[in-house]
Amino acid sequence: MKLIRYTSLILIFANLLGCSDLDPLRTGLEGKTLPSFPILLKDGNTFINTTSIDNKGPLVFLYFSPYCPYCKAEIDNIVENITSLNKIQFVLVSGYSIDEIQKISDQYKLSKYNNIIVGRDTGYKIADYFGSYRVPYTAIYDKNKKLKHSFLGKMDIGQLRKVTDFD
């Protein structure tokens, strides 16, 4: 009985630690300009290139899985706070099929937000570039498309605001 109680306490403690602010990853890519990557938009026909994304402020790439509860929670937080995040251009990309990406887009009604682009990383070029296939993976660029921070794990909105508050 004590073992169950101690195990429960350890799990609760570990969970609370996991909810604290994430530390930025050191990728060696900090300060580098965003490379040119094709992104297949959720319509399944249209490609855009990362160089053509028009951002006047921070640019946030969220690499996600349609099946990841932490990714869904992060997308939900972004949508719930979209009014206060309107100066941030979000690019949500996944390596999953367009059908699966479209379901997430529909679930969160992402089409109605001008500052959210949703698409597929065909060929996993973006995942390869960052060297991470784990999700959620967030890369934050400044208005000049220079990498400022990368994070692995769910970010809360307060932390997202803090790390995108630069000019």
C-alpha positions as CSV (number, residue, x, y, z in Angstrom):
1,M,0.0,0.0,0.0
2,K,2.8,2.4,0.9
3,L,4.5,1.6,-2.4
4,I,1.4,2.7,-4.3
5,R,1.2,5.9,-2.3
6,Y,4.9,6.7,-2.9
7,T,4.6,5.8,-6.6
8,S,1.6,8.1,-6.9
9,L,3.5,11.0,-5.2
10,I,6.5,10.5,-7.4
11,L,4.3,10.6,-10.5
12,I,2.5,13.7,-9.3
13,F,5.8,15.4,-8.6
14,A,7.2,14.4,-12.0
15,N,4.1,15.8,-13.7
16,L,4.4,19.1,-11.9
17,L,8.1,19.4,-12.9
18,G,7.1,18.7,-16.5
19,C,4.6,21.6,-16.4
20,S,7.3,24.2,-15.6
21,D,8.9,26.4,-18.2
22,L,10.9,24.6,-20.8
23,D,14.5,25.5,-21.3
24,P,15.5,26.3,-24.9
25,L,17.4,23.6,-26.8
26,R,21.0,24.4,-28.0
27,T,20.9,23.4,-31.6
28,G,23.8,25.3,-33.1
29,L,21.3,26.8,-35.5
30,E,20.6,29.9,-33.4
31,G,21.1,33.1,-35.4
32,K,20.9,31.3,-38.7
33,T,18.4,32.3,-41.3
34,L,15.4,30.0,-42.0
35,P,16.3,27.8,-44.9
36,S,14.1,27.3,-47.9
37,F,11.6,24.4,-47.4
38,P,8.5,23.5,-49.3
39,I,5.4,23.0,-47.3
40,L,2.3,21.3,-48.8
41,L,-0.7,23.2,-47.6
42,K,-3.6,21.4,-46.1
43,D,-5.6,21.6,-49.3
44,G,-3.2,18.9,-50.6
45,N,-2.5,20.8,-53.9
46,T,-0.7,24.0,-53.0
47,F,2.9,24.4,-52.0
48,I,4.4,27.4,-50.3
49,N,8.0,28.0,-49.5
50,T,9.3,29.1,-46.1
51,T,11.1,32.0,-47.8
52,S,7.7,33.3,-49.1
53,I,6.1,33.4,-45.6
54,D,5.2,37.1,-44.9
55,N,6.0,37.8,-41.3
56,K,6.2,41.2,-39.8
57,G,7.0,39.9,-36.4
58,P,7.9,36.6,-34.8
59,L,7.6,33.4,-36.8
60,V,6.7,30.3,-34.8
61,F,7.1,26.8,-36.4
62,L,5.3,24.1,-34.5
63,Y,6.1,20.6,-35.6
64,F,3.3,18.4,-34.5
65,S,1.7,15.0,-34.6
66,P,-2.1,14.7,-35.0
67,Y,-2.1,12.0,-32.4
68,C,0.1,13.7,-29.7
69,P,-2.0,15.0,-26.8
70,Y,0.7,17.6,-25.9
71,C,0.6,18.9,-29.5
72,K,-3.2,19.2,-29.4
73,A,-3.0,21.0,-26.0
74,E,-0.5,23.5,-27.5
75,I,-2.6,24.1,-30.5
76,D,-5.7,24.5,-28.3
77,N,-3.8,27.1,-26.2
78,I,-2.7,29.0,-29.3
79,V,-6.3,29.1,-30.6
80,E,-7.7,30.1,-27.2
81,N,-5.2,33.0,-27.0
82,I,-5.0,33.9,-30.7
83,T,-6.2,37.5,-30.1
84,S,-3.2,38.3,-27.9
85,L,-0.9,36.4,-30.3
86,N,-2.0,38.2,-33.4
87,K,1.5,39.6,-34.2
88,I,2.9,36.1,-34.4
89,Q,2.9,34.1,-37.6
90,F,2.4,30.4,-36.8
91,V,3.3,27.6,-39.2
92,L,2.0,24.3,-38.0
93,V,3.7,21.4,-39.9
94,S,3.5,17.7,-39.6
95,G,5.0,14.7,-41.5
96,Y,1.6,12.9,-41.3
97,S,-0.8,12.6,-44.3
98,I,-2.8,15.6,-45.5
99,D,-6.0,13.9,-44.4
100,E,-4.8,13.6,-40.8
101,I,-3.5,17.2,-40.9
102,Q,-6.8,18.4,-42.3
103,K,-8.7,16.7,-39.5
104,I,-6.7,18.7,-36.9
105,S,-7.2,21.9,-38.9
106,D,-10.9,21.3,-39.0
107,Q,-11.1,20.3,-35.3
108,Y,-9.5,23.6,-34.2
109,K,-11.0,25.7,-37.0
110,L,-7.5,26.9,-38.0
111,S,-8.6,28.1,-41.4
112,K,-10.3,31.1,-39.9
113,Y,-7.0,32.6,-38.5
114,N,-5.0,34.7,-40.9
115,N,-1.8,34.2,-38.8
116,I,-1.9,30.3,-38.9
117,I,-0.5,28.3,-41.8
118,V,-1.1,24.5,-41.7
119,G,0.8,22.1,-43.9
120,R,2.8,18.9,-44.4
121,D,6.5,18.5,-44.3
122,T,6.8,16.3,-47.4
123,G,10.1,14.4,-47.2
124,Y,10.7,15.4,-43.6
125,K,13.1,18.2,-44.6
126,I,12.1,20.4,-41.7
127,A,12.4,17.6,-39.2
128,D,15.8,16.7,-40.7
129,Y,17.0,20.3,-40.5
130,F,16.2,20.6,-36.8
131,G,17.4,17.1,-36.1
132,S,14.3,16.2,-34.1
133,Y,11.4,13.9,-34.9
134,R,9.9,14.2,-31.4
135,V,6.9,16.5,-30.9
136,P,5.9,19.0,-30.1
137,Y,8.9,20.8,-31.5
138,T,8.8,24.6,-31.6
139,A,11.2,26.8,-33.4
140,I,10.9,30.6,-32.9
141,Y,12.3,33.0,-35.5
142,D,12.5,36.8,-35.4
143,K,11.0,39.1,-38.0
144,N,14.2,38.7,-40.1
145,K,13.7,34.9,-40.0
146,K,16.7,34.3,-37.8
147,L,16.4,31.4,-35.3
148,K,16.1,32.7,-31.7
149,H,14.9,29.6,-29.7
150,S,14.0,26.0,-30.1
151,F,11.9,24.0,-27.7
152,L,11.0,20.3,-27.3
153,G,7.7,19.7,-25.4
154,K,4.5,21.6,-24.8
155,M,5.0,25.3,-24.2
156,D,2.5,27.4,-22.2
157,I,1.2,30.7,-23.6
158,G,3.1,32.7,-21.0
159,Q,6.4,31.3,-22.0
160,L,5.5,31.6,-25.7
161,R,4.8,35.3,-25.2
162,K,8.0,35.8,-23.2
163,V,10.3,34.2,-25.9
164,T,8.6,36.0,-28.8
165,D,8.8,39.4,-27.2
166,F,11.7,40.8,-29.2
167,D,12.2,43.2,-32.1
